[in-house]
Amino acid sequence: MGNIGLTAHEMVGGFPGIFSLFFIALTIGIGASGYFYYKNQEKQLRDVANDQLNAVVDLKGKQLVAWPNEWIADIIVILKNKIVFSFVRQYLDNPADSIF
């Protein structure tokens, strides 16, 4: 009985205001969710890149440690070869020799 003489727009009353607040809250929620998702993805990508770089650093470190040992092993093999050793000895004795 309090609705007598009111238009349809007046009867709805606060609906546009409530709808606007709901829309704004939903927009803020979606925006916040997107922001936190982006930050999480960024952190995961950084962690993956960091792990890959650490793997490369570890591998290169192991290669640098192994390199002198391989070099020394190559020298030992060359020096145990009597033919190569004799050529090296001749060269060191007479570097101006035309054979070399």
Summary of the structure (lengths in Angstrom):
residues: 100
radius of gyration: 40.4
end to end distance: 120.0
largest distance: 125.3
contacts: 180
relative contact order: 0.04
helix: 83%
strand: 0%
